[in-house]
Amino acid sequence: MSNAHHTIILGCGAMGSACAYHLARRGVPVLALEQFDIPHSRGSSHGHSRMIRMAYHEHADYVPLLRRAYALWRELEAVSGQPLFHMPGGLYMGRADGAFIGGVTHAARTHGLSHRLLDRATMAREFPQFVVPNDYIGFFEPTAGLLIPERIVATHADQALRAGADLRGHEPALEWSSDPRGVRVRTARGEYRADRLVVTSGAWASTVVAGLGVPLRVTRQTLGWFWPREHAMFDRGRCPVWAIEQPDGYEFYGFPLMPEAPGFKLARHRPGPTTDPDRNEWNVLPGDEEDLRACLHRHIPGAQGSLLGLRVCMYTMTPDSHFIIDRHPKHDNVFVACGFSGHGFKFSSVVGEVLADLAQRGRTDHPIEFLGLSRFQKSPGGG
């Protein structure tokens, strides 16, 4: 019996829907299975906005991938006619000698990215929304902005369907197997065969795919929206996307006001408490609001006001906080993209293209070697 599809994708969120889109546009028969709605709000791809930035302090090797991601976001907007990407610029604030400002500056200089360094007085004059310690400076990136995640997942899925992909919601995989002839996936509705399997199951990656040899930790994260007392200062024409370094080495970050969700959004980019994705607490817990209000009180007093909303999402953390994109070490026809560690959404357009390359050709021309599983063999601690 011949395989009914070339590729099966397990998980149709940010990465899975993008992979389905790229494969379908190439004429590759693809089936994507999702345990929830397409799109859904039970993972990491919701909350009305996700930051996109080029000066990447996490690792300068991400920048070539980001260049392609930007181009693909514009391409998806043109193909779909949907506005998906806004670019109000990005302001990053931290100690002049700290790792945060040092990292973004290194990435910008290494890759020739447009940017401005702002002393504290200039930052206070140009961006009076923010109050920072005396030893902080600013780094302004004009090409930074925000993506609209729910609309993007829906658009990737819609365009994939229009190109012939088979996408199925509320059909989780119960088990899968692989041999040299192909892969089999069993669900409650049937059994499917294909040449290749791509696993993009987010917080459920450790459950869906075993044998990676890398521990993945899932954490609970809180996002909040507040109505500013001085709301005109926080409109998208006046307020950039932003991040403020904290003494623990992590950042608070946020977005200007936008019509998709009323209010000034902020969150803390720091792994929260460990959670089980099947038992995650999606309701508001004591302390969720207070943690975010503390940032407003210290750094953005004009944004203090009534609480409009709190939402919960999940990070899936690798030991070194960098992504995993690779072939499965025990299955030549299985590819895995997981562990996006709270900063992966902006890459989903190019990750989809990378995964389509791997599924179709077994290789990609994109520079993803630094995201391979072999790095954990070289550094057992993952550091």
matplotlib code that plots the C-alpha trace (Angstrom):
import matplotlib.pyplot as plt

x = [0.0, 1.4, 1.5, -1.5, 0.5, 4.1, 4.2, 2.1, 2.5, 1.6, 0.5, -0.9, 0.0, 2.5, 5.2, 2.9, 0.6, 3.5, 5.1, 1.7, 1.5, 5.0, 4.5, 1.1, 2.3, 5.0, 2.4, 3.4, 0.5, 0.4, -1.8, -1.7, -3.3, -4.2, -5.6, -7.4, -9.0, -7.0, -6.0, -6.4, -5.5, -4.1, -0.5, 2.0, 0.5, -2.2, -2.5, -3.0, 0.6, 4.1, 7.3, 9.6, 13.0, 16.2, 18.9, 18.9, 20.8, 20.0, 22.4, 23.7, 23.3, 19.5, 19.8, 20.0, 16.9, 15.2, 16.0, 14.2, 11.3, 10.7, 10.6, 8.2, 5.8, 5.6, 5.0, 2.2, 0.6, 0.7, -0.6, -3.5, -4.3, -4.3, -2.4, -0.2, 2.8, 3.2, 6.6, 6.5, 10.2, 11.6, 13.1, 15.3, 16.5, 19.2, 22.5, 25.2, 27.6, 24.9, 24.4, 21.1, 22.3, 25.6, 23.9, 21.6, 24.5, 26.8, 24.1, 23.4, 27.1, 27.9, 25.1, 25.0, 21.5, 20.1, 20.0, 20.6, 22.1, 20.3, 21.7, 19.3, 18.5, 17.7, 15.6, 13.6, 13.0, 12.0, 10.2, 8.8, 6.5, 9.4, 11.3, 14.6, 17.5, 20.3, 22.8, 20.4, 20.7, 18.4, 18.8, 16.3, 15.7, 13.5, 12.7, 11.3, 7.5, 4.7, 3.0, -0.7, -0.4, -4.0, -4.5, -1.1, -1.9, -5.3, -3.9, -1.2, -3.9, -6.3, -3.7, -2.5, -6.1, -6.6, -3.4, -4.7, -3.4, -5.6, -5.8, -7.8, -8.6, -9.6, -7.8, -4.8, -2.3, -2.5, 0.7, 3.1, 5.8, 8.5, 10.4, 12.4, 9.1, 7.5, 5.6, 2.2, 0.1, -3.0, -5.8, -9.2, -10.5, -8.2, -4.6, -2.6, 0.5, 3.2, 6.8, 7.8, 6.6, 7.1, 6.5, 5.6, 3.5, 4.7, 4.4, 3.4, 6.6, 8.0, 4.8, 4.5, 8.1, 10.5, 14.2, 15.5, 17.8, 17.1, 14.9, 12.1, 10.5, 7.1, 6.3, 3.2, 3.4, 1.0, 0.2, -1.7, -3.6, -4.2, -5.9, -3.3, -4.2, -2.4, -3.5, -2.5, 1.2, 0.8, -0.8, 1.0, 2.1, 3.9, 4.9, 7.3, 7.4, 9.8, 11.8, 13.3, 16.1, 15.6, 18.2, 17.6, 18.9, 15.4, 13.1, 9.7, 8.4, 5.3, 3.4, 1.6, -2.2, -3.7, -7.3, -7.1, -7.1, -7.8, -5.2, -1.5, 0.0, 3.0, 4.5, 7.7, 10.2, 11.3, 10.4, 7.5, 6.6, 6.9, 3.5, 2.0, 0.4, -2.5, -3.1, -2.0, -3.9, -5.4, -7.4, -6.0, -3.9, -3.0, 0.1, -0.5, -1.7, 0.6, 3.8, 2.8, 1.7, 5.1, 6.6, 4.1, 4.8, 8.6, 9.0, 5.8, 3.7, 1.5, 0.3, -1.1, -4.9, -7.7, -7.0, -8.7, -7.4, -5.1, -4.2, -1.9, 0.3, 3.2, 6.9, 8.7, 12.2, 15.4, 18.4, 20.1, 16.9, 17.7, 15.4, 15.6, 15.2, 16.6, 16.1, 15.1, 18.2, 16.5, 14.3, 15.6, 12.2, 11.0, 11.8, 11.3, 10.9, 10.4, 11.7, 11.1, 11.7, 9.4, 10.9, 10.0, 6.8, 8.6, 10.5, 7.5, 7.4, 11.0, 10.7, 7.8, 10.0, 12.9, 10.7, 9.2, 12.8, 13.7, 10.5, 10.8, 14.6, 16.1, 18.1, 17.8, 20.0, 19.0, 21.7, 20.2, 23.3, 23.4, 19.9, 20.7, 20.6, 24.3, 25.0, 23.7, 26.1, 29.0, 27.7, 25.9, 24.7, 23.1, 24.9]
y = [0.0, 3.4, 6.2, 8.5, 11.6, 12.7, 14.4, 14.3, 17.1, 16.6, 20.0, 22.8, 25.8, 28.5, 26.1, 23.4, 25.6, 27.4, 24.1, 22.9, 26.2, 25.9, 22.2, 22.7, 25.7, 23.4, 20.8, 18.3, 16.2, 17.1, 16.2, 18.2, 16.9, 19.2, 18.2, 21.5, 24.1, 25.7, 28.2, 27.7, 29.4, 26.4, 26.7, 29.5, 31.2, 33.5, 36.9, 39.3, 40.3, 38.8, 40.9, 40.7, 42.2, 41.8, 42.8, 39.5, 39.5, 35.8, 34.7, 36.6, 33.5, 34.0, 37.2, 35.5, 33.5, 36.7, 38.4, 35.6, 35.6, 39.3, 38.7, 35.7, 37.8, 40.4, 37.7, 36.1, 39.5, 40.0, 36.5, 36.7, 40.4, 40.3, 42.8, 40.6, 42.8, 46.3, 48.1, 50.9, 50.3, 48.7, 50.3, 48.1, 49.5, 48.2, 48.8, 50.1, 47.4, 44.7, 41.5, 42.7, 46.0, 44.4, 41.5, 43.6, 46.0, 43.0, 41.6, 45.0, 45.7, 42.1, 42.2, 45.9, 46.5, 50.0, 51.2, 54.1, 54.1, 56.6, 58.1, 58.4, 62.1, 61.5, 58.4, 60.5, 63.2, 60.9, 58.2, 59.8, 56.8, 55.0, 55.6, 53.7, 53.7, 56.3, 53.7, 52.6, 53.5, 52.8, 50.9, 51.8, 49.5, 51.0, 47.7, 46.0, 45.6, 43.2, 40.2, 39.2, 35.5, 34.3, 35.9, 34.5, 30.9, 31.3, 32.8, 30.1, 27.4, 29.1, 29.4, 25.9, 24.6, 26.6, 25.1, 21.6, 20.7, 18.4, 20.1, 18.4, 19.9, 17.9, 14.9, 14.2, 11.5, 8.5, 6.9, 6.9, 4.6, 4.8, 2.4, 2.8, 2.5, 5.5, 6.5, 5.6, 7.8, 6.4, 8.6, 7.8, 8.4, 6.2, 5.4, 7.5, 6.7, 9.1, 9.2, 11.8, 13.0, 16.5, 17.0, 20.6, 19.8, 22.7, 22.1, 18.5, 17.7, 15.4, 13.4, 13.1, 12.4, 10.5, 9.7, 13.2, 12.9, 16.5, 17.5, 20.0, 22.1, 23.6, 26.7, 28.8, 32.5, 35.4, 38.3, 41.4, 44.3, 47.6, 50.8, 53.7, 56.8, 58.7, 56.6, 58.9, 58.3, 54.6, 54.7, 52.7, 55.9, 57.2, 54.1, 51.4, 47.7, 47.7, 45.6, 46.6, 44.6, 43.6, 42.8, 39.1, 39.2, 38.8, 41.5, 42.9, 43.6, 45.0, 46.6, 49.8, 50.0, 48.2, 47.6, 43.8, 43.9, 47.1, 48.0, 48.3, 44.8, 43.6, 40.4, 39.2, 37.3, 34.8, 31.2, 30.8, 27.9, 24.4, 23.1, 20.0, 21.1, 18.8, 20.2, 23.8, 26.4, 28.7, 30.8, 33.8, 33.0, 35.2, 37.2, 37.2, 40.8, 42.1, 41.0, 43.0, 46.0, 46.2, 46.8, 49.6, 51.2, 51.2, 51.9, 53.0, 55.0, 56.6, 53.1, 52.3, 52.0, 49.5, 45.8, 44.8, 41.2, 38.5, 35.5, 32.5, 30.8, 28.3, 28.3, 25.1, 25.5, 23.8, 23.6, 26.5, 28.4, 27.9, 26.1, 22.5, 22.0, 18.7, 15.2, 12.7, 10.9, 7.5, 8.0, 9.3, 10.2, 12.1, 15.8, 17.8, 21.5, 22.2, 24.0, 27.5, 28.8, 31.8, 33.6, 31.4, 32.8, 35.6, 32.8, 30.7, 31.8, 30.7, 27.7, 26.5, 26.9, 25.1, 22.2, 22.0, 21.8, 19.0, 17.0, 17.4, 17.2, 16.0, 19.2, 23.0, 25.8, 27.9, 28.2, 26.0, 24.0, 25.9, 24.7, 21.0, 18.3, 17.6, 20.7, 18.9, 16.0, 18.5, 20.2, 17.8, 20.5, 22.4, 25.6]
z = [0.0, -1.0, 1.6, 1.3, 2.2, 1.8, 5.2, 8.4, 10.9, 14.6, 16.0, 13.9, 15.9, 14.9, 13.5, 12.2, 10.3, 8.7, 7.7, 6.2, 4.3, 2.8, 1.8, 0.3, -1.8, -3.2, -4.1, -1.4, 0.0, 3.7, 6.6, 9.8, 13.0, 16.0, 19.3, 19.8, 17.5, 14.7, 16.0, 19.8, 23.0, 25.0, 24.1, 23.2, 20.2, 21.5, 23.3, 20.3, 19.9, 19.7, 19.4, 16.4, 16.5, 14.5, 17.1, 18.9, 22.2, 22.7, 19.9, 16.9, 14.7, 14.8, 12.7, 9.3, 10.1, 11.2, 7.9, 6.1, 8.6, 8.0, 4.2, 4.7, 6.9, 4.2, 1.6, 3.6, 4.0, 0.2, -0.5, 2.0, 2.0, 5.8, 8.0, 10.2, 11.1, 12.5, 12.9, 15.5, 16.4, 19.5, 22.6, 24.8, 28.2, 30.4, 32.1, 29.7, 30.8, 31.1, 29.0, 27.6, 26.0, 25.2, 23.4, 21.2, 20.4, 19.4, 17.1, 15.5, 14.8, 13.7, 11.1, 10.2, 11.6, 11.9, 15.5, 17.9, 21.3, 23.6, 26.8, 29.7, 29.0, 25.3, 26.2, 28.7, 26.1, 23.2, 25.2, 28.4, 29.0, 30.7, 33.9, 34.4, 36.8, 36.4, 35.0, 32.2, 28.5, 25.6, 22.3, 19.6, 16.7, 14.0, 12.3, 15.5, 15.8, 16.6, 15.0, 15.5, 16.5, 16.3, 12.9, 11.6, 12.6, 11.0, 7.9, 7.5, 8.0, 5.6, 2.9, 3.4, 3.0, -0.1, -1.5, -0.9, 2.6, 4.8, 8.3, 11.1, 14.5, 17.6, 16.3, 18.6, 17.7, 20.0, 18.8, 15.8, 14.5, 11.9, 9.7, 6.4, 4.4, 6.1, 9.1, 10.6, 12.9, 14.8, 16.1, 17.5, 13.9, 12.0, 10.9, 8.5, 6.5, 5.1, 4.0, 6.6, 10.0, 11.4, 15.1, 16.1, 19.2, 21.5, 25.2, 24.5, 22.6, 25.4, 25.4, 21.6, 20.7, 23.0, 22.6, 22.0, 25.0, 26.1, 29.0, 28.2, 30.9, 30.5, 32.4, 33.1, 31.9, 32.5, 30.2, 31.3, 29.8, 31.6, 30.6, 31.0, 32.8, 30.1, 27.2, 24.3, 25.2, 24.5, 21.1, 18.4, 16.7, 19.9, 21.8, 20.6, 21.5, 24.5, 27.0, 30.3, 31.9, 35.5, 38.2, 37.8, 34.2, 32.6, 31.2, 31.3, 27.8, 26.2, 23.4, 22.5, 22.4, 19.5, 18.4, 18.4, 22.3, 24.3, 26.8, 27.4, 27.3, 29.3, 30.5, 32.2, 30.0, 32.6, 33.0, 35.3, 37.6, 36.0, 34.8, 33.1, 29.9, 30.4, 33.9, 33.5, 35.5, 32.9, 35.5, 37.3, 40.4, 43.3, 42.4, 38.6, 38.5, 41.2, 39.5, 36.4, 38.3, 40.0, 36.6, 35.9, 39.2, 38.8, 35.2, 33.4, 35.8, 33.1, 32.1, 35.6, 35.5, 35.6, 34.8, 31.6, 31.1, 32.2, 30.1, 30.5, 28.0, 28.3, 27.5, 26.5, 27.8, 26.6, 28.9, 27.0, 26.0, 22.3, 19.9, 18.8, 15.0, 13.8, 12.5, 15.2, 16.4, 16.0, 13.0, 9.7, 8.4, 11.5, 12.1, 15.3, 16.1, 19.8, 22.9, 21.6, 25.1, 25.0, 22.0, 19.0, 17.5, 15.4, 13.6, 12.7, 9.1, 8.5, 10.7, 8.6, 5.5, 7.2, 8.2, 4.7, 3.3, 5.8, 5.0, 1.3, 0.8, 4.1, 4.3, 4.3, 3.1, 6.1, 8.9, 11.6, 12.7, 16.0, 16.8, 16.4, 19.0, 18.8, 20.9, 23.9, 23.4, 23.3, 26.5, 28.8, 31.0, 28.1, 28.9]

ax = plt.figure().add_subplot(projection="3d")
ax.plot(x, y, z, "-o")
ax.set_aspect("equal")
plt.show()
